[in-house]
Amino acid sequence: MGADSARRRSDGRGHRVHVAGDRRQGLRGVPPPLPDLEGFGVDSERVQIFARGEVTGAPEGVAPDSLRVAVVGSCSPGEQAAAEPEPIPEPVPAPAVETPYPAPPPIEEPSLAATGEEAEERAFASRIGVGLSAGGGVFGLTDSDSQNLTDTGGSWEVRAVFVTQLPAALELAYVGTAQNFEVLDQNLSSELIGNGLEAALRLQYPGGVWRPYGFLGLGWMYYQIGDEVTNLGLDDTDNIGTVPMGVGLAIAPTRGLLIDIRGTYRPAYEDDLLDGSFVGAASSGSLTSWGVTANVGAEF
């Protein structure tokens, strides 16, 4: 039936009017725009709209004889309500994962029950090292005029070395010497005795078994000739200055044992003991000396 007659009967009898539209008027599930039926006296709330093919029988709960159908051939499509897009949920940030820091290694406390050897090892490693040694060797004068009066003699010494475990060390030493002293033309035979102190800076290869080194320092020496010279009315004593220098080798074969071998050259100054009366006014009679010694001691 036509759309107009359907609208008139719907209003007069109070029946529901079902409007069947063209499927092309809208997508499935989206009804076509509602025609203007209120102008014909039809209550819009009593109108249900279905696209063609969507309803094949009476809707549920509606008696078939109460239905009225209005076929709409064409209608203005109007603007279809755009389906609102579902909101895109905001991404939930992943929970921050805390990187655990590795636990610090346990601090090892030194054992109070350490053996005597372990305790000695720790104690020696924590110190700079001090060496104390004593020994002797050979000793002589270098000046030719002085050699005419003296023979090659012997020497003895006590030496302390501070800081044996570092490249630089300090040496302090007592040095003693003894030589035969003869003046043939005066029929004089005696001894030339020397006693003195020395301090030197030592540069060395620290640690290990073999420790070569070199040294340079200052010294003082007191020389005295025996009583026979006094009887002749000649000077028999002299205080001189020296500059000890040389090279050596320290050997530590085992912990605590120290062996020291060195060669020393000692230029002398302010030395006039052998001038004048003994060797003549034109000769120097220098007390510059050389020496080779070997010491044995301990390092702690």
TIRO-169328 format. One record per residue (C-alpha): x, z, y; residue in three letters. Coordinates in steps of 0.5 Angstrom, whole numbers, padded with zeros to 4 digits, m for minus. Layout:
+-------+-------+-------+-----+
:     x :     z :     y :   r :
+-------+-------+-------+-----+
:     X :     Z :     Y : ala :
...
+-------+-------+-------+-----+
This chain:
+-------+-------+-------+-----+
:     x :     z :     y :   r :
+-------+-------+-------+-----+
:  0000 :  0000 :  0000 : met :
:  0002 : m0001 :  0007 : gly :
:  0006 :  0004 :  0011 : ala :
:  0000 :  0005 :  0016 : asp :
: m0006 :  0006 :  0011 : ser :
: m0001 :  0011 :  0008 : ala :
:  0000 :  0015 :  0014 : arg :
: m0008 :  0016 :  0016 : arg :
: m0010 :  0018 :  0009 : arg :
: m0004 :  0023 :  0009 : ser :
: m0007 :  0026 :  0016 : asp :
: m0014 :  0026 :  0014 : gly :
: m0014 :  0029 :  0007 : arg :
: m0008 :  0034 :  0008 : gly :
: m0004 :  0030 :  0002 : his :
:  0003 :  0030 :  0002 : arg :
:  0006 :  0023 :  0004 : val :
:  0012 :  0020 :  0000 : his :
:  0016 :  0015 :  0003 : val :
:  0020 :  0010 : m0001 : ala :
:  0025 :  0007 :  0003 : gly :
:  0031 :  0002 :  0001 : asp :
:  0037 :  0004 : m0002 : arg :
:  0041 :  0000 :  0003 : arg :
:  0039 :  0005 :  0008 : gln :
:  0043 :  0010 :  0006 : gly :
:  0048 :  0013 :  0001 : leu :
:  0045 :  0016 : m0006 : arg :
:  0044 :  0023 : m0004 : gly :
:  0043 :  0022 :  0004 : val :
:  0036 :  0020 :  0005 : pro :
:  0035 :  0014 :  0010 : pro :
:  0033 :  0016 :  0017 : pro :
:  0026 :  0019 :  0018 : leu :
:  0021 :  0014 :  0021 : pro :
:  0017 :  0016 :  0027 : asp :
:  0010 :  0019 :  0023 : leu :
:  0008 :  0024 :  0028 : glu :
:  0005 :  0019 :  0032 : gly :
:  0000 :  0017 :  0027 : phe :
: m0002 :  0025 :  0026 : gly :
:  0003 :  0026 :  0020 : val :
:  0006 :  0033 :  0020 : asp :
:  0013 :  0032 :  0019 : ser :
:  0014 :  0038 :  0014 : glu :
:  0010 :  0035 :  0009 : arg :
:  0014 :  0029 :  0008 : val :
:  0019 :  0028 :  0003 : gln :
:  0023 :  0022 :  0003 : ile :
:  0027 :  0019 : m0003 : phe :
:  0031 :  0013 : m0004 : ala :
:  0028 :  0007 : m0008 : arg :
:  0030 :  0009 : m0015 : gly :
:  0031 :  0016 : m0014 : glu :
:  0024 :  0018 : m0016 : val :
:  0021 :  0015 : m0022 : thr :
:  0015 :  0020 : m0023 : gly :
:  0011 :  0026 : m0019 : ala :
:  0016 :  0031 : m0017 : pro :
:  0016 :  0038 : m0020 : glu :
:  0010 :  0042 : m0018 : gly :
:  0006 :  0037 : m0015 : val :
:  0000 :  0034 : m0018 : ala :
:  0000 :  0026 : m0019 : pro :
: m0007 :  0025 : m0015 : asp :
: m0004 :  0029 : m0009 : ser :
:  0001 :  0024 : m0008 : leu :
:  0001 :  0018 : m0003 : arg :
:  0006 :  0013 : m0002 : val :
:  0008 :  0010 :  0004 : ala :
:  0013 :  0004 :  0003 : val :
:  0017 :  0002 :  0009 : val :
:  0020 : m0005 :  0009 : gly :
:  0025 : m0004 :  0014 : ser :
:  0027 :  0002 :  0019 : cys :
:  0032 :  0003 :  0024 : ser :
:  0038 :  0006 :  0021 : pro :
:  0040 :  0011 :  0026 : gly :
:  0046 :  0014 :  0026 : glu :
:  0047 :  0018 :  0019 : gln :
:  0050 :  0024 :  0020 : ala :
:  0057 :  0024 :  0018 : ala :
:  0058 :  0029 :  0013 : ala :
:  0063 :  0034 :  0015 : glu :
:  0069 :  0034 :  0011 : pro :
:  0071 :  0040 :  0007 : glu :
:  0076 :  0044 :  0011 : pro :
:  0083 :  0044 :  0008 : ile :
:  0085 :  0051 :  0006 : pro :
:  0091 :  0053 :  0010 : glu :
:  0097 :  0053 :  0005 : pro :
:  0099 :  0060 :  0003 : val :
:  0106 :  0062 :  0005 : pro :
:  0110 :  0064 : m0002 : ala :
:  0112 :  0071 : m0002 : pro :
:  0119 :  0072 :  0001 : ala :
:  0123 :  0073 : m0005 : val :
:  0129 :  0078 : m0003 : glu :
:  0135 :  0076 : m0006 : thr :
:  0138 :  0083 : m0009 : pro :
:  0145 :  0084 : m0007 : tyr :
:  0150 :  0086 : m0013 : pro :
:  0151 :  0093 : m0014 : ala :
:  0158 :  0095 : m0012 : pro :
:  0163 :  0097 : m0017 : pro :
:  0163 :  0104 : m0019 : pro :
:  0169 :  0108 : m0016 : ile :
:  0174 :  0110 : m0021 : glu :
:  0176 :  0117 : m0019 : glu :
:  0183 :  0119 : m0021 : pro :
:  0183 :  0123 : m0028 : ser :
:  0186 :  0130 : m0027 : leu :
:  0188 :  0129 : m0034 : ala :
:  0193 :  0124 : m0033 : ala :
:  0199 :  0124 : m0037 : thr :
:  0206 :  0126 : m0034 : gly :
:  0208 :  0119 : m0034 : glu :
:  0202 :  0116 : m0031 : glu :
:  0203 :  0121 : m0025 : ala :
:  0210 :  0120 : m0024 : glu :
:  0208 :  0112 : m0024 : glu :
:  0203 :  0113 : m0019 : arg :
:  0207 :  0118 : m0015 : ala :
:  0213 :  0114 : m0014 : phe :
:  0209 :  0108 : m0012 : ala :
:  0206 :  0111 : m0007 : ser :
:  0213 :  0113 : m0003 : arg :
:  0218 :  0108 :  0000 : ile :
:  0223 :  0110 : m0004 : gly :
:  0230 :  0115 : m0003 : val :
:  0236 :  0114 : m0006 : gly :
:  0242 :  0119 : m0007 : leu :
:  0248 :  0117 : m0010 : ser :
:  0256 :  0120 : m0011 : ala :
:  0262 :  0116 : m0013 : gly :
:  0269 :  0113 : m0011 : gly :
:  0273 :  0108 : m0011 : gly :
:  0280 :  0105 : m0008 : val :
:  0282 :  0105 : m0001 : phe :
:  0287 :  0101 :  0003 : gly :
:  0289 :  0099 :  0010 : leu :
:  0290 :  0092 :  0013 : thr :
:  0295 :  0092 :  0018 : asp :
:  0302 :  0090 :  0015 : ser :
:  0306 :  0096 :  0019 : asp :
:  0301 :  0101 :  0017 : ser :
:  0302 :  0098 :  0010 : gln :
:  0309 :  0100 :  0010 : asn :
:  0308 :  0107 :  0011 : leu :
:  0302 :  0108 :  0006 : thr :
:  0300 :  0106 : m0001 : asp :
:  0293 :  0104 : m0003 : thr :
:  0289 :  0110 : m0005 : gly :
:  0283 :  0113 : m0007 : gly :
:  0276 :  0114 : m0004 : ser :
:  0270 :  0119 : m0005 : trp :
:  0263 :  0119 : m0002 : glu :
:  0256 :  0122 : m0002 : val :
:  0251 :  0117 :  0000 : arg :
:  0243 :  0117 :  0002 : ala :
:  0239 :  0111 :  0003 : val :
:  0232 :  0112 :  0006 : phe :
:  0227 :  0106 :  0004 : val :
:  0229 :  0103 : m0002 : thr :
:  0223 :  0100 : m0003 : gln :
:  0223 :  0096 :  0003 : leu :
:  0227 :  0090 :  0006 : pro :
:  0230 :  0095 :  0011 : ala :
:  0233 :  0101 :  0010 : ala :
:  0238 :  0107 :  0013 : leu :
:  0244 :  0109 :  0010 : glu :
:  0248 :  0116 :  0012 : leu :
:  0254 :  0117 :  0008 : ala :
:  0260 :  0122 :  0008 : tyr :
:  0267 :  0119 :  0006 : val :
:  0273 :  0121 :  0004 : gly :
:  0280 :  0118 :  0003 : thr :
:  0287 :  0120 :  0001 : ala :
:  0294 :  0116 :  0001 : gln :
:  0301 :  0117 :  0000 : asn :
:  0305 :  0117 :  0007 : phe :
:  0312 :  0115 :  0007 : glu :
:  0317 :  0114 :  0012 : val :
:  0324 :  0112 :  0009 : leu :
:  0328 :  0112 :  0015 : asp :
:  0326 :  0119 :  0016 : gln :
:  0326 :  0122 :  0009 : asn :
:  0319 :  0123 :  0010 : leu :
:  0314 :  0124 :  0004 : ser :
:  0307 :  0126 :  0005 : ser :
:  0299 :  0124 :  0005 : glu :
:  0295 :  0121 :  0010 : leu :
:  0288 :  0124 :  0009 : ile :
:  0281 :  0122 :  0012 : gly :
:  0274 :  0125 :  0012 : asn :
:  0268 :  0122 :  0016 : gly :
:  0261 :  0120 :  0017 : leu :
:  0258 :  0114 :  0017 : glu :
:  0251 :  0111 :  0019 : ala :
:  0249 :  0104 :  0017 : ala :
:  0243 :  0099 :  0018 : leu :
:  0242 :  0096 :  0011 : arg :
:  0238 :  0089 :  0009 : leu :
:  0236 :  0089 :  0002 : gln :
:  0232 :  0085 : m0003 : tyr :
:  0227 :  0091 : m0005 : pro :
:  0225 :  0093 : m0012 : gly :
:  0226 :  0090 : m0018 : gly :
:  0233 :  0092 : m0022 : val :
:  0238 :  0088 : m0018 : trp :
:  0238 :  0089 : m0011 : arg :
:  0243 :  0085 : m0007 : pro :
:  0244 :  0088 :  0000 : tyr :
:  0248 :  0087 :  0007 : gly :
:  0250 :  0093 :  0012 : phe :
:  0253 :  0094 :  0019 : leu :
:  0254 :  0101 :  0022 : gly :
:  0258 :  0106 :  0026 : leu :
:  0263 :  0111 :  0024 : gly :
:  0267 :  0117 :  0025 : trp :
:  0274 :  0118 :  0022 : met :
:  0278 :  0124 :  0022 : tyr :
:  0285 :  0123 :  0020 : tyr :
:  0291 :  0128 :  0018 : gln :
:  0298 :  0127 :  0016 : ile :
:  0301 :  0133 :  0012 : gly :
:  0305 :  0139 :  0014 : asp :
:  0312 :  0135 :  0014 : glu :
:  0310 :  0131 :  0020 : val :
:  0309 :  0137 :  0024 : thr :
:  0316 :  0140 :  0022 : asn :
:  0318 :  0134 :  0025 : leu :
:  0314 :  0135 :  0032 : gly :
:  0310 :  0129 :  0031 : leu :
:  0303 :  0128 :  0032 : asp :
:  0299 :  0129 :  0025 : asp :
:  0292 :  0128 :  0027 : thr :
:  0287 :  0123 :  0030 : asp :
:  0280 :  0122 :  0031 : asn :
:  0278 :  0115 :  0031 : ile :
:  0272 :  0110 :  0031 : gly :
:  0270 :  0105 :  0026 : thr :
:  0265 :  0100 :  0025 : val :
:  0263 :  0099 :  0017 : pro :
:  0260 :  0093 :  0015 : met :
:  0260 :  0089 :  0008 : gly :
:  0256 :  0087 :  0002 : val :
:  0253 :  0091 : m0004 : gly :
:  0249 :  0091 : m0010 : leu :
:  0244 :  0096 : m0012 : ala :
:  0242 :  0096 : m0020 : ile :
:  0236 :  0100 : m0022 : ala :
:  0236 :  0099 : m0030 : pro :
:  0231 :  0105 : m0031 : thr :
:  0226 :  0108 : m0027 : arg :
:  0230 :  0114 : m0023 : gly :
:  0237 :  0111 : m0024 : leu :
:  0241 :  0108 : m0019 : leu :
:  0248 :  0105 : m0019 : ile :
:  0251 :  0102 : m0013 : asp :
:  0257 :  0098 : m0012 : ile :
:  0260 :  0095 : m0005 : arg :
:  0265 :  0093 : m0002 : gly :
:  0267 :  0095 :  0006 : thr :
:  0271 :  0093 :  0011 : tyr :
:  0272 :  0098 :  0017 : arg :
:  0275 :  0096 :  0024 : pro :
:  0278 :  0102 :  0027 : ala :
:  0278 :  0103 :  0035 : tyr :
:  0282 :  0109 :  0039 : glu :
:  0287 :  0109 :  0033 : asp :
:  0294 :  0111 :  0035 : asp :
:  0296 :  0116 :  0030 : leu :
:  0301 :  0111 :  0027 : leu :
:  0304 :  0108 :  0034 : asp :
:  0310 :  0110 :  0037 : gly :
:  0314 :  0114 :  0033 : ser :
:  0313 :  0112 :  0026 : phe :
:  0312 :  0104 :  0027 : val :
:  0316 :  0103 :  0033 : gly :
:  0313 :  0102 :  0040 : ala :
:  0312 :  0094 :  0039 : ala :
:  0307 :  0095 :  0033 : ser :
:  0300 :  0097 :  0033 : ser :
:  0300 :  0101 :  0027 : gly :
:  0292 :  0100 :  0026 : ser :
:  0288 :  0104 :  0021 : leu :
:  0283 :  0099 :  0020 : thr :
:  0281 :  0099 :  0013 : ser :
:  0278 :  0096 :  0007 : trp :
:  0275 :  0099 :  0001 : gly :
:  0271 :  0098 : m0006 : val :
:  0267 :  0104 : m0009 : thr :
:  0262 :  0105 : m0015 : ala :
:  0256 :  0110 : m0014 : asn :
:  0251 :  0113 : m0019 : val :
:  0245 :  0117 : m0017 : gly :
:  0238 :  0118 : m0017 : ala :
:  0232 :  0114 : m0014 : glu :
:  0226 :  0118 : m0012 : phe :
+-------+-------+-------+-----+
